[in-house]
Amino acid sequence: MDYKLLSTCQLFEGLSAKEIEKLFTFVSYKVNRYEKDQPIFHLMDDADHVAIILRGSIQAQKIFPSGNAMQVTVGHCGDMLGQAAMFSPQRKYPVELTALESSELLMLDRENMLKLLHADVQVLDAFLSELATATFQLQWRIELLSYSGIQQKIAFFLLSRSMQAGSSVVQIPGSITKWALSMNVSRPSLHRELRELEKQGLISVDAPCITIHDPQALRKILG
């Protein structure tokens, strides 16, 4: 395996490819390849592996009994998936994971993940940070989806991302279609509301970026 690929993972931040390779000396793993739209984990499957994306991108979706699906997140090269589920009391995956494109994943079972964490305190610290980040992102997403109006969802997304970046320019996550899916709204509806906010002078859209001109007005939309 090319250990340089793992240097993009937050788990191994600050470590060289040689140092990462040394960590894996006594750790067993496998590398799985998936084609576009191929499932990786199914909802409520036993959470017996953590996956690290080496190549490609992965979509996590929540499937409801009605058959409707809501995108939870999209993972890219270096992202880790399934860590919270594997160490939870239930040990079940709470979402469907599917390859968005031809992808390659490093798979570690619980025993070998623990070996890796015990081998280096820096890796353990990064792992705990990843878990904390995942919890924060889940709370952020719950708040986003708590807003019923599309303009409210847009305003919350733009204001929170602007605060994180310390800039009035916010980057759209992927395409407008992917952004709409992540907010659980239709693409035409999102386009319509973006145009309306532009018309009011609150924002300007120059994909993949949106510039906020009137943050106070956006806060008023949130109520």
Secondary structure as the mmCIF struct_conf table of DSSP 4:
data_model
#
loop_
_struct_conf.conf_type_id
_struct_conf.id
_struct_conf.beg_label_comp_id
_struct_conf.beg_label_asym_id
_struct_conf.beg_label_seq_id
_struct_conf.end_label_comp_id
_struct_conf.end_label_asym_id
_struct_conf.end_label_seq_id
HELX_RH_3T_P HELX_RH_3T_P1 TYR A 3 THR A 8
BEND BEND1 CYS A 9 CYS A 9
HELX_RH_3T_P HELX_RH_3T_P2 GLN A 10 PHE A 12
TURN_TY1_P TURN_TY1_P1 GLU A 13 GLY A 14
HELX_RH_AL_P HELX_RH_AL_P1 ALA A 17 LEU A 23
HELX_RH_3T_P HELX_RH_3T_P3 PHE A 24 PHE A 26
STRN STRN1 LYS A 30 TYR A 34
TURN_TY1_P TURN_TY1_P2 LYS A 36 ASP A 37
STRN STRN2 PRO A 39 PHE A 41
TURN_TY1_P TURN_TY1_P3 LEU A 43 MET A 44
STRN STRN3 ASP A 46 ASP A 46
STRN STRN4 HIS A 49 ARG A 55
BEND BEND2 GLY A 56 GLY A 56
STRN STRN5 ILE A 58 ILE A 63
HELX_LH_PP_P HELX_LH_PP_P1 PHE A 64 PHE A 64
TURN_TY1_P TURN_TY1_P4 PRO A 65 SER A 66
BEND BEND3 GLY A 67 GLY A 67
STRN STRN6 ALA A 69 GLY A 75
TURN_TY1_P TURN_TY1_P5 CYS A 77 GLY A 78
STRN STRN7 MET A 80 LEU A 81
BEND BEND4 GLY A 82 GLY A 82
HELX_RH_AL_P HELX_RH_AL_P2 GLN A 83 MET A 86
TURN_TY1_P TURN_TY1_P6 PHE A 87 PHE A 87
BEND BEND5 SER A 88 GLN A 90
STRN STRN8 LYS A 92 LYS A 92
BEND BEND6 VAL A 95 VAL A 95
STRN STRN9 GLU A 96 ALA A 99
BEND BEND7 LEU A 100 SER A 102
STRN STRN10 SER A 103 ASP A 109
HELX_RH_AL_P HELX_RH_AL_P3 ARG A 110 ALA A 119
HELX_RH_AL_P HELX_RH_AL_P4 VAL A 121 SER A 146
BEND BEND8 GLY A 149 GLY A 149
HELX_RH_AL_P HELX_RH_AL_P5 ILE A 150 ALA A 165
TURN_TY1_P TURN_TY1_P7 GLY A 166 GLY A 166
BEND BEND9 SER A 167 SER A 168
STRN STRN11 VAL A 169 GLN A 171
BEND BEND10 PRO A 173 GLY A 174
HELX_RH_AL_P HELX_RH_AL_P6 ILE A 176 SER A 182
TURN_TY1_P TURN_TY1_P8 MET A 183 ASN A 184
BEND BEND11 VAL A 185 VAL A 185
HELX_RH_AL_P HELX_RH_AL_P7 ARG A 187 LYS A 199
TURN_TY1_P TURN_TY1_P9 GLN A 200 GLY A 201
BEND BEND12 LEU A 202 LEU A 202
STRN STRN12 ILE A 203 ASP A 206
TURN_TY1_P TURN_TY1_P10 ALA A 207 PRO A 208
STRN STRN13 CYS A 209 ILE A 212
BEND BEND13 HIS A 213 HIS A 213
HELX_RH_AL_P HELX_RH_AL_P8 PRO A 215 LEU A 222
#
